[in-house]
Amino acid sequence: MAKEILALHGGPRAVTASSQDRWPHVPVEAAAQRIRELLEQGTISIADGSGIIADFEEAFRAMTQSRFALTMNNGTATLHSAYFAVGAGPGTEVIVPSYTWHASITPILHCAATPVFCDIEPDTLVADPADIARKITPKTRAICVVHTWGNVADMDPIMDLAKQHGLFVIEDASHAHGALYKGRPVGGIGHIGCFSLQGAKAVSGGEAGVATTNDPELLDRMVLLGHFGRMGRGQGNRTFDHLGDMSLGAKYRPHPFAVALAQCQLDRLPDLNRMRTRNYAILNERLRDVPGVEIVEPRPGCQRGGYLEFKFKIARDIAERVSLDAVEKALQAEGAPVAKDRYSNLNFTYGLLHKAPLFTTFDRKTIGGCFYDPVSYSAPAPEVTLPVTEDVCRRMLGTFAFVDVEEQYLLQIGHAFGKVMANLDQI
Ligand SMILES: Cc1ncc(COP(=O)(O)O)c(C=O)c1O
């Protein structure tokens, strides 16, 4: 590509089209109508999971081809419930990638179990089955895979490992609503699927979450933890019927307004996924011609869904000589809405979690409560190195998971990458 003056230094901006992307905004009319109906009925809390909650669970169950769905107040609650349900507890370990949002991991501490970090595949950014296999010990109870940025973890070898070692698999599908692994919906493949329905997610209630499972006993255990009012009314085995209404009291019931909003978003998920897939393909086709940019490819035979964000890597040789901050600044000056991956901040709020003080130097005994295994816990934790995660975190850039945008806008973003990569001497 030709030498040009970067916008950073007064050259013309590569991106002149504007985005009118309205998709992430609330479907106001449909949501308002559903919420107004609830208000008129005086339905502002539903303890027994009936009505709009039952309808949403039926739709989500069908979408994930699962026997059961249990709606909650957020995705973190679904993960806590899942770890509790599979029996993560003192003396047990849960294998989980570090390349994720912290909520995939912190609920393991709520169960006083020990997170064991695994590396990711460099191309897809999801848990590497070979590294999972290396991390299995006699203490391993479960594996959590995260379908990061809508890319699907390689479920066949992971389920084989689980079967071989008698482990549970939890799918954190918070980025991947509607994604398919070899034709099978995510969330319905492992023992429990966990979906955040938080504001930015492809199906969102503002704040909500939903867990899916085929196993009635796991459903019962999730109800026992957090669903006073549904005890004894669930569709599971009713293992805990003799407890009457008493649950363990973590109140994970969702707000019906959030469920109404999530239902509106679920209705249009297929359209959302179709449009995001098209836009990602357009942008990637353009970026394929740009030396120095690596694309995060979908797993062959799988269908990405949800996405949350579109991600790209800067080639290693470039990342070694130019700072990611400088590349970000140059791209933004060109008008491209691109930001460094939050994982690259090294501030541990989102990513490189195996290096975060909470999992390394911090002595959790000092906070009291039960956030550690009282028998085997000691701090500081042994140092963990994850070569692929650490390499990728230094090189990631992302942009919005565009929905309703013109092709021209995407091509101009691709052009901005091309221009900056061809003129790195200016940054
Ligand atoms: C991968 C992943 N897991 C879990 C969560 C937690 O979900 P919530 O914010 O709904 O509690 C998030 C939220 O962003 C997430 O991205």
The ligand as an SDF file (V2000), in Angstrom:
LIG
                    3D

 16 16  0  0  0  0  0  0  0  0999 V2000
  -17.3460  -14.3590   29.5340 C   0  0  0  0  0  0  0  0  0  0  0  0
  -18.2170  -13.7490   30.5920 C   0  0  0  0  0  0  0  0  0  0  0  0
  -18.6220  -14.5200   31.6190 N   0  0  0  0  0  0  0  0  0  0  0  0
  -19.4070  -14.0380   32.5920 C   0  0  0  0  0  0  0  0  0  0  0  0
  -19.8220  -12.7260   32.5900 C   0  0  0  0  0  0  0  0  0  0  0  0
  -20.6220  -12.2070   33.7420 C   0  0  0  0  0  0  0  0  0  0  0  0
  -21.9070  -11.8360   33.3820 O   0  0  0  0  0  0  0  0  0  0  0  0
  -22.7210  -10.7410   34.2010 P   0  0  0  0  0  0  0  0  0  0  0  0
  -22.0620   -9.4140   33.9900 O   0  0  0  0  0  0  0  0  0  0  0  0
  -24.0790  -10.8140   33.5830 O   0  0  0  0  0  0  0  0  0  0  0  0
  -22.7270  -11.1490   35.6300 O   0  0  0  0  0  0  0  0  0  0  0  0
  -19.4310  -11.8730   31.5450 C   0  0  0  0  0  0  0  0  0  0  0  0
  -19.8640  -10.4700   31.5250 C   0  0  0  0  0  0  0  0  0  0  0  0
  -19.3940   -9.6440   30.8030 O   0  0  0  0  0  0  0  0  0  0  0  0
  -18.5990  -12.4000   30.5190 C   0  0  0  0  0  0  0  0  0  0  0  0
  -18.1820  -11.6300   29.4970 O   0  0  0  0  0  0  0  0  0  0  0  0
  1  2  1  0
  2  3  1  0
  2 15  2  0
  3  4  2  0
  4  5  1  0
  5  6  1  0
  5 12  2  0
  6  7  1  0
  7  8  1  0
  8  9  2  0
  8 10  1  0
  8 11  1  0
 12 13  1  0
 12 15  1  0
 13 14  2  0
 15 16  1  0
M  END
$$$$
